[in-house]
Amino acid sequence: MLRASAESKYTAAILAYRNGDLDRAVTQAAEAALAEPDNPKLATDLVKMLVLQRRYAQADDLLKSLPASIRELPGYRALLNKALH
């Protein structure tokens, strides 16, 4: 379960994404990830949003900063690899 501050930011990120406002979605997702840095789902969703915005270098930097156990999950590495090719 997310902390209240992270949950409100994450909810705002999802709503912004659904409304096509990727800039706001990324901002809110980043704030949620900062509010709850031990939650890998928040960081990996932020990586996905960055890739959707074609902000590949930032997505790669964030992915590299995640713990190896998360960084090596096939789905997340594949997402970034697909975007870069």
GUDREN-464723 format. One record per residue: x, y, z of N, C-alpha, C, O in turn. Coordinates in steps of 0.001 Angstrom, whole numbers, padded with zeros to 6 digits, always signed. Layout:
XYZXYZXYZXYZ
...
# end
This chain:
+000839-001181+000000+000000+000000+000000+000883+001243+000000+001887+001307+000710
+000503+002211-000791+001273+003438-000902+000989+004389+000252-000113+004415+000801
+002002+005168+000609+001779+006248+001569+000863+007276+000911+000812+007369-000315
+000155+008032+001706-000847+008975+001189-000250+009947+000180-000851+010184-000868
+000919+010513+000471+001506+011493-000447+001888+010844-001771+001677+011427-002834
+002447+009645-001711+002817+008944-002937+001577+008519-003712+001538+008600-004939
+000578+008070-002988-000646+007613-003648-001338+008743-004398-001786+008546-005528
-001432+009910-003799-002095+011028-004484-001312+011448-005725-001910+011778-006749
+000015+011439-005644+000842+011794-006808+000720+010735-007897+000621+011058-009081
+000727+009470-007489+000614+008389-008459-000750+008422-009154-000840+008229-010366
-001793+008664-008391-003135+008772-008977-003193+009931-009969-003776+009803-011045
-002588+011059-009604-002548+012213-010513-001766+011875-011776-002129+012313-012867
-000695+011099-011635+000101+010697-012801-000718+009837-013754-000687+010038-014968
-001446+008885-013201-002258+007996-014031-003365+008781-014735-003620+008568-015920
-004012+009677-014016-005072+010494-014633-004507+011379-015740-005113+011513-016803
-003361+011975-015492-002729+012820-016518-002367+011983-017738-002565+012416-018873
-001842+010793-017505-001496+009903-018611-002740+009560-019436-002713+009617-020666
-003816+009207-018755-005060+008850-019454-005628+010029-020242-006303+009839-021254
-005350+011242-019775-005828+012439-020465-004856+012934-021526-005082+013975-022143
-003770+012189-021740-002813+012545-022780-001801+013604-022388-001075+014112-023243
-001740+013943-021118-000793+014959-020645+000437+014251-020083+000583+014098-018870
+001324+013822-020990+002481+013034-020569+003465+013844-019729+004110+013296-018835
+003587+015138-020006+004493+015959-019195+004052+015953-017731+004864+015744-016830
+002778+016179-017509+002258+016173-016141+002342+014770-015538+002651+014614-014356
+002068+013765-016344+002145+012393-015854+003551+012078-015355+003711+011478-014292
+004559+012473-016105+005947+012227-015706+006283+012996-014427+006918+012457-013520
+005861+014239-014363+006139+015048-013172+005519+014420-011928+006180+014287-010898
+004257+014038-012025+003567+013447-010881+004158+012081-010518+004302+011758-009339
+004499+011283-011532+005100+009969-011271+006461+010119-010594+006810+009344-009703
+007220+011120-011022+008521+011370-010393+008350+011771-008933+009096+011314-008067
+007369+012623-008662+007120+013037-007288+006668+011854-006430+007052+011747-005265
+005857+010971-007005+005428+009781-006268+006620+008885-005960+006748+008369-004850
+007486+008704-006940+008671+007863-006742+009598+008458-005689+010200+007723-004906
+009715+009772-005666+010544+010419-004644+009922+010302-003255+010634+010196-002257
+008595+010322-003197+007905+010221-001911+008008+008816-001324+007906+008631-000111
+008209+007839-002187+008299+006456-001722+009406+005733-002517+009123+004889-003367
+010657+006079-002224+011775+005565-003026+012003+004054-002934+012682+003486-003790
+011462+003410-001938+011645+001968-001801+010609+001154-002576+010616-000076-002514
+009736+001819-003291+008699+001130-004050+009119+001054-005523+009035+002056-006233
+009567-000107-005989+010061-000208-007362+008981+000010-008425+009298+000425-009540
+007728-000258-008106+006661-000063-009095+006572+001399-009520+006369+001696-010697
+006721+002298-008575+006637+003721-008912+007763+004128-009854+007539+004850-010825
+008960+003665-009566+010100+004003-010422+009975+003357-011798+010285+003990-012807
+009531+002121-011848+009429+001459-013147+008298+002039-013991+008414+002099-015216
+007218+002462-013363+006163+003143-014125+006677+004474-014666+006318+004878-015772
+007506+005147-013897+008110+006384-014372+009012+006100-015570+009012+006866-016534
+009773+005021-015527+010604+004633-016679+009720+004459-017914+010054+004953-018991
+008614+003770-017762+007705+003544-018892+007194+004861-019466+007134+005031-020684
+006826+005790-018587+006322+007083-019055+007409+007873-019780+007135+008537-020780
+008623+007804-019283+009738+008486-019945+009971+007907-021337+010218+008648-022288
+009893+006597-021454+010063+005958-022757+008954+006402-023707+009211+006678-024879
+007732+006471-023210+006619+006908-024055+006818+008334-024560+006306+008701-025618
+007558+009129-023806+007860+010493-024222+009141+010571-025046+009585+011653-025430
+009715+009425-025304+010978+009337-026046+012131+010019-025309+013063+010531-025928
+012053+010018-024007+013122+010561-023159+013985+009382-022712+014086+009058-021529
+014597+008761-023712+015298+007497-023516+016497+007609-022578+016718+006722-021754
+017263+008673-022691+018448+008819-021834+018028+008912-020371+018657+008304-019506
+016978+009663-020091+016496+009777-018713+015947+008441-018223+016179+008050-017079
+015218+007745-019091+014671+006439-018716+015808+005465-018409+015748+004711-017438
+016832+005490-019240+017969+004602-019031+018705+004946-017741+019086+004052-016986
+018906+006241-017485+019566+006656-016242+018779+006188-015020+019355+005677-014059
+017466+006366-015064+016635+005941-013942+016679+004429-013785+016802+003914-012673
+016579+003723-014904+016621+002273-014851+017935+001791-014247+017947+000850-013454
+019025+002422-014613+020342+002050-014079+020452+002336-012583+021244+001697-011890
+019673+003282-012082+019740+003626-010665+018909+002689-009786+019038+002709-008562
+018066+001877-010405+017232+000937-009655+018068-000240-009169+019112-000540-009747
+017621-000903-008122+018339-002100-007659+018433-003135-008780+017541-003227-009624
+019507-003905-008782+019735-004904-009831+018561-005869-009969+018234-006294-011078
+017932-006212-008862+016811-007158-008913+015661-006625-009766+014940-007400-010394
+015491-005328-009788+014451-004703-010610+014979-004442-012013+014304-004715-013006
+016174-003919-012078+016795-003523-013342+016889-004688-014315+016807-004489-015527
+017059-005886-013807+017262-007045-014670+015972-007768-015054+016021-008754-015791
+014844-007308-014580+013585-007940-014975+013416-007801-016487+013564-006703-017023
+013111-008887-017176+013049-008850-018637+012100-007787-019195+012410-007163-020210
+010985-007579-018568+010013-006620-019092+010531-005196-019137+010258-004468-020092
+011266-004793-018128+011739-003416-018080+012916-003195-019009+012988-002168-019684
+013824-004127-019053+014961-004004-019968+014470-004083-021400+014950-003339-022255
+013527-004966-021681+012982-005105-023032+012287-003824-023474+012397-003427-024634
+011579-003184-022569+010901-001934-022902+011898-000889-023357+011687-000229-024374
+012966-000733-022624+013968+000251-022988+014713-000153-024261+014957+000687-025127
+015072-001426-024380+015762-001881-025579+014916-001665-026824+015434-001254-027862
+013639-001935-026730+012732-001742-027857+012689-000271-028265+012686+000053-029453
+012657+000596-027288+012583+002024-027561+013854+002549-028216+013800+003471-029030
+014985+001972-027868+016253+002455-028387+016575+001944-029773+017492+002453-030418
+015839+000943-030252+016131+000376-031576+015117+000759-032598+015226+000360-033757
# end
